[in-house]
Every structure is written in C-alpha cells, then in structure tokens.
Amino acid sequence: LVYSVSSRQSLEELKPIWQTIKEIKGAELPNIPVMLAGNKCDESPEIREVSAAEGQAQAQTWGVSFMETSAKTNHNVTQLFQELLNMEKNRNVSLQVDGR
C-alpha cells in the first residue's frame, strides 16, 4: 500500500482499501505480505504532510511493515520489493511446514 508523504489525503485514501483487504482476507490476513510505503521521501520537509513517525504508527496500527521510498531517487525501492519477497518466501515455507 503506497501513499505520498506530501499528501495526507493519499494516506487517508488507503484506510478504506485496508478495510476491504481485511474483510476479504479475514483470518488469513496475518499471513499475507503487506507493507505500507511512504513514497516521495526525497521531497523537501516543507512539502511533507506525513512524517515518517506517522507512517510507522499507521503501519503498526494495521500490523504491517513500513518503509519510506523515493521512486525518483530509487531510495529503498529495491529494499521494499526484497522485503516483500522475503515475506512471501517465509509465508510459503510456513505453509509447506503446516501442510497447507
């Protein structure tokens, strides 16, 4: 789930999307790899509307991982996808061990 750190509205718009994911996935939700990403972290502090601490707090509320990224400068983009891949790999290993 990606929002712009320069737009509080973009973070607010993710809340109903998160609720829909929760409704659809239900009990499976803890096993689904989901991250909250605050994009445009390269923006100047004057333009920023959502702090890293606020993004982290929202991620904790939802029980997901958090990372700030910049598609413009490629900051943490590879790391974000690597983290999601690791989460999925761990999920698949867990599913195989559990016999699902």
Beta strands, then each sheet from edge to edge (+ up, - down):
strand 1: 2-4
strand 2: 35-39
strand 3: 65-68
sheet 1: 1+ 2+ 3+
end
